[in-house]
Each structure stands twice: as structure tokens, then as C-alpha cells.
Amino acid sequence: MKTEENFHIPVLSHEAVKYLINESLEYQILADGTLGGGGYTKLICENTKPTDKVISIDKDLNALLYSEKLLENQKEKIIFVNGNFGDLKDILDEIKIEKLTGLVLDLGLSSYQLEAESGFSFMKDTDLDMRAYKKDGITASEILNSYKRDELEEIFENYGEIGNAGRLVKAITDKRKIKKFNSTFDIVNLIKEEYKINKKNEIDFLAKIFQALRIKVNNELINLEKVLNDSLDLIEEGGRIVVVSYHSLEDRIVKNFFRKESEKYKESDNPFYKTEVEPKLKIITKKAVKPSPEEIKINPRSRSAKLRAAEII
Ligand SMILES: C[S@@+](CC[C@H](N)C(=O)[O-])C[C@H]1O[C@@H](n2cnc3c(N)ncnc32)[C@H](O)[C@@H]1O
């Protein structure tokens, strides 16, 4: 039996919900774009009126089924959607909701996915799949077995921030001529054979390789950029955007987006003048909010989390 604890321990949940709900608004129609184990949605339900609404989305059907059961007693308030937050606009069209009063995203994977689903963890030997949405898309093994060298280099450089990705890619393309990549341990064994580095460096390196493949397989950064841009039209004045991210690539996208959309001036053709523009956002977390030492002690997976929030103006 999966409990709330072992499905996923929510990270920065009280902070996320505090920033998400603008209490000066008359009613709330909030979207939780990353339902996972339902921790955020549960807290949102506890902090809103019975007439308010929550749209809870997850790509992963297992997460959706688990949370639907957990939140059975709140089913009047919640609309559960098995979909991609990158398609938020279409999802809202389909359920006939014009505007939200807030959107929260708690990016990455749930503990359940990391531990039980195929390909995400290099600690266990499973199929090298990595798709959170099993209905479509290319798997991690298909990428390793079929992409050209320059395409693979781009993935490892851009999404894993791996230096000298050329050496890694050469090892992969040499290996796949002899045996195709099918399982997570095919990568682990390649790194052990090729690099012969100490255990700590090996784990750091594998984490970067797995991160890069996961981002590519699930279009993670593309979906994040899309939903942030769309949210400017989908959230009403006074509504909030809250994002919790777990690595620098995601955090940079959120930080730059908030900064750009809150600026009062933009570069113009004339290098000596900037053009005045109406900002669309007000940043409400001057610096990223991080978990307390107590939270990190209870839940070490929270250590890299950063929360940023902004309000539509
Ligand atoms: C860190 S967990 C969220 C945990 C959740 N806040 C809780 O309290 O249990 C991230 C979840 O987001 C989902 N996810 C990641 N990218 C997604 C996307 N583009 N669209 C929808 N769900 C996504 C994952 O499947 C996973 O269940």
C-alpha cells in the first residue's frame, strides 16, 4: 500500500500555497499543474472556500489515480486532468474555464516515479524509458540508439551541463555498434568501464546524464517556457504564478521570465534609449525561497528546491 509519505513528500508546500492564494481576490480558480502525490492540491483545498475550484493536472496516470483516491473527499472542488501542463490553454478550453486566479508548478518527478517507474533512477536496473506520459514520445533508449553524435552532444551539453560531452558521446556511439542501450545499467556500466572515477564523481556524472535524457524525453524545459508564456493570458489580474524548481536550468528560465515580464523598460533600436513598456508581472519573492534546514533534514530530496512567485498586474 502506497502511503502519502512513500508516494511523495511535498516540498515547500506551505510556502507554495501561501504565495499562490491572493486572499484579496473574491474567489479562487487555481491550477496545480503537477499534482504528483496530491500534497499541494490537498493543502490548496484546505485553504480555500467550498465554492472555489482546483484544476489538478499530471502527465503521469499513476499519480492521477493515486491522488484521485487520496482526495476523494474533495472531489466536488477538484477537476482532475491527465495531461501536460504545457497544454494548459487547451485543457482550460476543454473544461470551459476562461481565467485562473493562480498556477502552481512543482517541477520534476515524484519519489514514486523515481523509485518505481522505468528508467528514471540509475540505482536500479529497469527499462531505459523515462517517459512520464507513456502514451507518446520517444524513449531514452531510442535517443541513445538512434540520435546522431552532434544531437547527443547538444542534449548532454544543454540539458546536463556536461563538459567534454564529445568524449561521452563517442563512448555511447562506439558501444551501440556492439550492443544497443536497453536498460539503465547499460549506461551505468558504460560509465564505470569508460571513466573509472571514484564513487562520488560517478554518481554526480550519472545524475547529470540521467537529468539530460529526462529533460529531452519529456520536453521539460520547452513545456515550462510554454506554460509561463501562456499563463500571462490565462491568469487574471492579481492572480499568482508560483514555481518550485530543482535544478539551475529550470530556475534560470523562471527567473529570467519573471525579470523580463516585470521590467518597465525594454531595449530599443537606439542604444542610448530604452522604451517604456507596461510590465505584466510583479515579482513577490525578491530572492528564491529555499527549504529550511529542518525540512531538508526530514526530506533530503528538498535540498535543491527553489521557489519563485509573481503576481499578474
Ligand atoms: C515533484 S512532483 C509534484 C509533487 C506534488 N507537488 C505533491 O505535493 O505531491 C512532480 C509531478 O509533476 C508531473 N509532471 C512533470 N512534468 C509535467 C508536465 N509537463 N505536465 C504535467 N505533469 C507533469 C510529474 O509526473 C510528477 O508527478
The ligand as an SDF file (V2000), in Angstrom:
LIG
                    3D

 27 29  0  0  0  0  0  0  0  0999 V2000
    7.6130   16.8490   -7.7790 C   0  0  0  0  0  0  0  0  0  0  0  0
    6.1660   16.0380   -8.3050 S   0  0  0  0  0  0  0  0  0  0  0  0
    4.8760   17.0460   -7.6590 C   0  0  0  0  0  0  0  0  0  0  0  0
    4.5440   16.7030   -6.2370 C   0  0  0  0  0  0  0  0  0  0  0  0
    3.3160   17.3980   -5.7010 C   0  0  0  0  0  0  0  0  0  0  0  0
    3.5120   18.8320   -5.5560 N   0  0  0  0  0  0  0  0  0  0  0  0
    2.9010   16.8140   -4.3730 C   0  0  0  0  0  0  0  0  0  0  0  0
    2.6810   17.5930   -3.4200 O   0  0  0  0  0  0  0  0  0  0  0  0
    2.8000   15.5970   -4.2480 O   0  0  0  0  0  0  0  0  0  0  0  0
    6.0930   16.4710   -9.9960 C   0  0  0  0  0  0  0  0  0  0  0  0
    4.9090   15.8660  -10.7470 C   0  0  0  0  0  0  0  0  0  0  0  0
    4.7440   16.6270  -11.9240 O   0  0  0  0  0  0  0  0  0  0  0  0
    4.4360   15.7850  -13.0060 C   0  0  0  0  0  0  0  0  0  0  0  0
    4.8490   16.4780  -14.2270 N   0  0  0  0  0  0  0  0  0  0  0  0
    6.0980   16.7850  -14.6210 C   0  0  0  0  0  0  0  0  0  0  0  0
    6.0660   17.4650  -15.7900 N   0  0  0  0  0  0  0  0  0  0  0  0
    4.7490   17.5840  -16.1180 C   0  0  0  0  0  0  0  0  0  0  0  0
    4.0630   18.1970  -17.2060 C   0  0  0  0  0  0  0  0  0  0  0  0
    4.7140   18.8000  -18.2110 N   0  0  0  0  0  0  0  0  0  0  0  0
    2.7200   18.1610  -17.2000 N   0  0  0  0  0  0  0  0  0  0  0  0
    2.0240   17.5470  -16.2100 C   0  0  0  0  0  0  0  0  0  0  0  0
    2.6280   16.9340  -15.1590 N   0  0  0  0  0  0  0  0  0  0  0  0
    3.9750   16.9740  -15.1110 C   0  0  0  0  0  0  0  0  0  0  0  0
    5.1920   14.5160  -12.7170 C   0  0  0  0  0  0  0  0  0  0  0  0
    4.5650   13.4260  -13.3760 O   0  0  0  0  0  0  0  0  0  0  0  0
    5.0960   14.4390  -11.1900 C   0  0  0  0  0  0  0  0  0  0  0  0
    4.0090   13.6510  -10.7770 O   0  0  0  0  0  0  0  0  0  0  0  0
  1  2  1  0
  2  3  1  0
  2 10  1  0
  3  4  1  0
  4  5  1  0
  5  6  1  0
  5  7  1  0
  7  8  2  0
  7  9  1  0
 10 11  1  0
 11 12  1  0
 11 26  1  0
 12 13  1  0
 13 14  1  0
 13 24  1  0
 14 15  1  0
 14 23  1  0
 15 16  2  0
 16 17  1  0
 17 18  1  0
 17 23  2  0
 18 19  1  0
 18 20  2  0
 20 21  1  0
 21 22  2  0
 22 23  1  0
 24 25  1  0
 24 26  1  0
 26 27  1  0
M  CHG  2   2   1   9  -1
M  END
$$$$
